[in-house]
């Protein structure tokens, strides 16, 4: 497979992993820099392999995991985690491009911006998937499903980050799998929609007002 395409898959996998857990991909790149002689960070991003930086990234990963596993965490916590994901998406994709073309700064910056956008997009998709799954399980599991989903998501982010370095094609497939789950969830949700008694447009069965005509809907409807 052409090197450019493999590099694209690698960047997509790293950015996607950043969308799940902001600090795991950067930590994985630092670890791989020390463990694999065939993977060397460029001088621009060699700081990712610094032991102090790696220790900080490890601690931040733990903090992010605990925040995601806490069902009572305020919404501001989730919003505050979006900025690290944006920054991480930029850094890891720019770093993966930089190790092959360190002198091409415009390409690195453009790739970094694309990585940041990909990370935020994946973050939005995974939040929707997590919400729909957790919503159906939270009551029956007494809130424990949030902790389990958080742990599974952390493991998935780690696997995606490693796959992006070792087997980029698998990482790209992992991103497509997330998109497929999100798309399937949306279709399943829309299949449950009912027609608004006022305008006839589809709306959620538990909605109290139609999102199309804004008409109030009685509970008996």
C-alpha positions as CSV (number, residue, x, y, z in Angstrom):
1,X,0.0,0.0,0.0
2,X,1.4,3.5,-0.9
3,X,3.2,5.2,2.0
4,X,1.0,8.3,1.7
5,X,-2.2,6.3,2.2
6,X,-0.7,4.5,5.2
7,X,0.3,7.8,6.6
8,X,-3.3,9.1,6.1
9,X,-4.7,6.0,7.9
10,X,-2.2,6.5,10.7
11,X,-3.2,10.1,11.1
12,X,-6.9,9.3,11.1
13,X,-6.4,6.6,13.8
14,X,-4.4,8.9,16.1
15,X,-6.9,11.7,15.6
16,X,-9.8,9.3,16.3
17,X,-8.2,8.0,19.4
18,X,-7.8,11.7,20.6
19,X,-11.5,12.1,20.1
20,X,-12.1,9.3,22.7
21,X,-9.3,10.1,25.1
22,X,-7.2,13.2,24.6
23,X,-3.9,12.2,26.1
24,X,-3.6,8.5,25.2
25,X,-2.5,8.9,21.6
26,X,0.3,11.4,22.6
27,X,1.4,9.0,25.4
28,X,1.4,6.1,23.0
29,X,3.6,8.0,20.5
30,X,6.0,8.8,23.3
31,X,6.2,5.2,24.4
32,X,6.6,3.9,20.9
33,X,9.4,6.4,20.3
34,X,11.3,4.5,23.1
35,X,10.2,0.9,22.3
36,X,10.3,0.7,18.5
37,X,13.5,1.6,16.7
38,X,11.6,2.0,13.4
39,X,9.4,4.7,14.9
40,X,11.2,7.9,15.7
41,X,9.7,11.2,16.5
42,X,11.1,14.2,14.6
43,X,13.0,16.9,16.5
44,X,9.9,19.1,16.5
45,X,7.9,16.6,18.5
46,X,10.7,14.8,20.4
47,X,9.3,16.3,23.6
48,X,6.5,13.7,23.5
49,X,9.1,11.1,24.4
50,X,10.4,13.0,27.4
51,X,9.8,11.0,30.6
52,X,8.4,14.0,32.5
53,X,6.0,14.8,29.7
54,X,4.9,11.1,29.5
55,X,4.3,11.0,33.3
56,X,2.1,14.1,33.0
57,X,0.2,12.6,30.1
58,X,-0.3,9.4,32.1
59,X,-1.7,11.4,35.1
60,X,-4.0,13.4,32.8
61,X,-5.2,10.2,31.2
62,X,-6.2,8.9,34.6
63,X,-8.0,12.2,35.5
64,X,-9.9,12.1,32.2
65,X,-10.8,8.4,32.8
66,X,-12.2,9.2,36.2
67,X,-14.1,12.2,34.9
68,X,-15.7,10.1,32.1
69,X,-16.6,7.3,34.5
70,X,-18.4,9.6,36.9
71,X,-22.1,9.7,36.1
72,X,-22.6,12.8,38.3
73,X,-19.9,14.9,36.7
74,X,-21.3,18.3,35.7
75,X,-21.6,19.1,32.0
76,X,-18.8,21.7,32.3
77,X,-16.4,18.8,32.8
78,X,-17.3,17.3,29.5
79,X,-17.0,20.7,27.8
80,X,-13.6,21.4,29.3
81,X,-12.3,18.1,27.9
82,X,-13.0,19.2,24.4
83,X,-10.1,21.6,24.3
84,X,-7.4,19.0,25.1
85,X,-8.9,16.7,22.5
86,X,-8.7,19.5,19.9
87,X,-5.0,20.2,20.9
88,X,-4.1,16.5,21.0
89,X,-5.7,15.9,17.6
90,X,-3.6,18.7,16.2
91,X,-0.3,17.5,17.8
92,X,-0.5,13.8,17.1
93,X,-1.4,14.2,13.5
94,X,1.2,16.9,12.9
95,X,3.8,14.7,14.7
96,X,2.9,11.7,12.5
97,X,3.4,13.8,9.4
98,X,6.4,15.6,10.8
99,X,8.4,12.4,11.2
100,X,8.4,11.9,7.4
101,X,8.6,15.5,6.3
102,X,9.9,17.7,9.1
103,X,10.8,20.5,6.7
104,X,7.4,20.9,5.3
105,X,5.9,23.0,8.0
106,X,2.7,24.1,6.0
107,X,1.8,20.5,5.4
108,X,2.3,19.7,9.1
109,X,0.1,22.6,10.2
110,X,-2.6,21.8,7.7
111,X,-2.5,18.1,8.8
112,X,-2.7,19.3,12.4
113,X,-5.8,21.4,11.8
114,X,-7.4,18.4,10.0
115,X,-6.5,16.2,12.9
116,X,-8.1,18.6,15.4
117,X,-11.3,18.7,13.4
118,X,-11.3,14.9,13.2
119,X,-10.8,14.6,16.9
120,X,-13.7,16.9,17.7
121,X,-15.9,15.1,15.1
122,X,-15.1,11.7,16.7
123,X,-15.7,13.2,20.1
124,X,-19.2,14.3,19.0
125,X,-20.0,10.9,17.5
126,X,-18.7,8.9,20.5
127,X,-20.7,11.2,22.9
128,X,-23.9,10.5,20.9
129,X,-23.2,6.7,20.9
130,X,-22.3,6.7,24.6
131,X,-25.4,8.7,25.5
132,X,-27.8,6.4,23.6
133,X,-26.2,3.3,25.1
134,X,-26.0,4.7,28.6
135,X,-29.5,6.0,28.5
136,X,-30.9,2.5,27.9
137,X,-28.8,0.9,30.6
138,X,-28.4,3.5,33.3
139,X,-31.7,2.7,35.1
140,X,-31.3,-1.1,35.0
141,X,-27.6,-1.0,36.2
142,X,-28.1,1.7,38.8
143,X,-25.6,4.0,37.1
144,X,-22.8,1.5,36.9
145,X,-23.0,1.3,33.1
146,X,-21.4,4.8,32.9
147,X,-18.3,3.5,34.7
148,X,-18.1,0.4,32.5
149,X,-18.6,2.4,29.3
150,X,-15.9,4.8,30.4
151,X,-13.4,2.0,31.0
152,X,-14.3,0.3,27.7
153,X,-13.9,3.6,25.9
154,X,-10.4,4.1,27.4
155,X,-9.3,0.6,26.3
156,X,-10.7,1.3,22.9
157,X,-8.8,4.6,22.6
158,X,-5.6,2.9,23.7
159,X,-6.1,0.1,21.1
160,X,-6.9,2.6,18.4
161,X,-3.7,4.6,19.2
162,X,-1.5,1.5,19.1
163,X,-3.2,0.3,15.9
164,X,-2.5,3.6,14.3
165,X,1.2,3.1,14.7
166,X,1.4,-0.7,14.2
167,X,-1.4,-1.3,11.7
168,X,-2.9,2.0,10.4
169,X,-5.5,0.2,8.2
170,X,-7.0,-1.4,11.3
171,X,-7.2,2.0,13.0
172,X,-9.0,3.5,10.0
173,X,-11.4,0.5,10.1
174,X,-12.0,1.3,13.8
175,X,-13.0,4.9,12.9
176,X,-15.4,3.6,10.3
177,X,-16.8,1.2,12.8
178,X,-17.6,4.1,15.2
179,X,-19.3,6.0,12.4
180,X,-21.3,2.8,11.5
181,X,-22.5,2.4,15.1
182,X,-23.5,6.1,15.3
183,X,-25.4,5.9,11.9
184,X,-27.1,2.6,13.0
185,X,-28.1,4.2,16.3
186,X,-29.6,7.2,14.5
187,X,-31.6,5.0,12.2
188,X,-32.9,2.9,15.1
189,X,-33.9,6.0,17.0
190,X,-35.7,7.6,14.0
191,X,-37.5,4.3,13.5
192,X,-39.2,4.9,16.8
193,X,-40.4,8.4,15.9
194,X,-44.1,9.2,15.5
195,X,-45.9,11.8,13.5
196,X,-46.7,15.1,15.1
197,X,-50.5,15.5,15.5
198,X,-50.2,19.1,14.4
199,X,-47.9,19.1,11.4
200,X,-47.3,15.4,10.6
201,X,-43.5,15.6,10.8
202,X,-41.6,12.9,12.7
203,X,-40.7,13.6,16.3
204,X,-39.5,11.7,19.4
205,X,-42.4,9.8,21.1
206,X,-41.5,11.4,24.5
207,X,-41.2,15.0,23.1
208,X,-43.3,17.6,24.8
209,X,-43.1,20.0,21.8
210,X,-42.7,19.4,18.1
211,X,-39.2,20.4,16.9
212,X,-40.7,21.4,13.5
213,X,-43.8,23.4,14.3
214,X,-43.1,24.0,18.0
215,X,-46.7,22.9,18.9
216,X,-47.1,21.6,22.4
217,X,-47.8,17.8,22.6
218,X,-50.0,16.4,25.4
219,X,-48.6,13.4,27.2
220,X,-51.6,11.3,26.1
221,X,-50.6,11.9,22.5
